[in-house]
Every structure is written in C-alpha cells, then in structure tokens.
C-alpha cells in the first residue's frame, strides 16, 4: 500500500516495532492519543486517513476527536462501533481472564497460519509461509499481552460510545468490505455507510477479511481515494 500510494503507517503500540511495555495502556482512546502524538511528532496537520479492523476503529475515533485534521477517511472491514456486536468465538475466549491466556499460549505457528488463511479467499497465495513467518516473529509476549488487554477493554458499551459521533463526520468516506469476511459480516459495511454522512460503500465479492490482499484492485481504489483521484 505504501509503495503504491505513499504516506506513513505506524506500528501501533504493542505491535510490530513499536513499544510493547507492560505499563502502557492498550485501549481505543489510548491509541487515538498515540496517533495524535505520532502525527504531531512528524508535523503532519491534516491527513487522508486509512484503516483496517482495529486500525479503522482507531481512525474513526480519531476523526471524531479531531475532524479538522481528517480530510478523507477510508475504512476496510472495520471493527463495528455499534451496540450489539457479537465477537467471533475465538475472541470470546481470549476476552476471558485466565482462559484467554491459555488460548493465547497455545497458539503455534501452524495454528496462526490456519487462522490467518481462514480469513482469506486465496489463502496460500496471500498468506505464504514467508508472510506467516513475519507475523509469527512479531507475536511475542508483549504483543500477546497487548492483544488481550485491547480485546478486554472493548465491551459493548465502549464500542457503542466510540461510534457515538459518527453521524457528525462529513468528510468524504470510503467503506470497503470483503463479502466473505468470516468474522465481520458485510452488513456492517452498510451500517457504517448509514452513519457516515458522505460515505461510499463498496462490497468486494470474493474477498475476505483483507480484501486488498485477495483483490489487488482494492489497493488501487484505496490509493486513488486517498489522493482524491476519481473512481476508475
């Protein structure tokens, strides 16, 4: 995505090469603070903001807090910020203290590969052994702790409150969803489209949880949107 469209993409706290310290707060509001500090440190005042999954939820919350800094907003298979969202079964286990630690500790590289590939419609092509290895190498104790804390911080009330101001956002918005996402039903795309005033909703047939990986045209669509290029 960066090679195609440029921009910046930070590793969120607890993930990748960012800090994973145990004394940090891993919640949606804390991640918004992190994004704000990251942009301030780089001297970036306004952005075309793009996010996927949890990153999309963080982006939406950032846009509600700082609408003047977000020119355009693209979300892909976003964590639903609505009351009544039902977590996938594996997440329900991870959210339970004690049981979650046992489940997390039982994840092997093979289990991780099966989980990642289950979210794609072209699993072996998209999630090659090399790409799985890259994710596995970063799934250390710090990231495992961050995942558990983040999941447990987001209950029904928290998610609903995080989306309370969505209908006040009027930036051009693009909502993209893989119709074969096994964890987040495509109906949520329409729910976001209904809440965001100036949204275009695109469902991607034959794509899963990471639609830009299953369908490279999605990458081009996102890059064009971020750069305000008319849809092809």
LINZIKA-V40994 format. One line per field, one symbol per residue. phi: phi as a letter, one per 30 degrees, with the letter a starting at -180 (. if undefined). A space follows every 10 residues. Layout:
BEGIN
phi: ???
END
This chain:
BEGIN
phi: .dddbijbbd ddejbhcddb ddddccbedd ddeddddddd ddicdbbccb bbhddddddd dddddbddcc dbbbbbhddd cbdjdcdeed dddddceide dddddcdcdd deddddddcb cbedddcded ddeddddcdd dddedddddd dddccedddd ddcdcddcdb debbccbddc ddcbdddded dddddddbcc cbccdiccdc ddddbedded ddddddchce dd
END
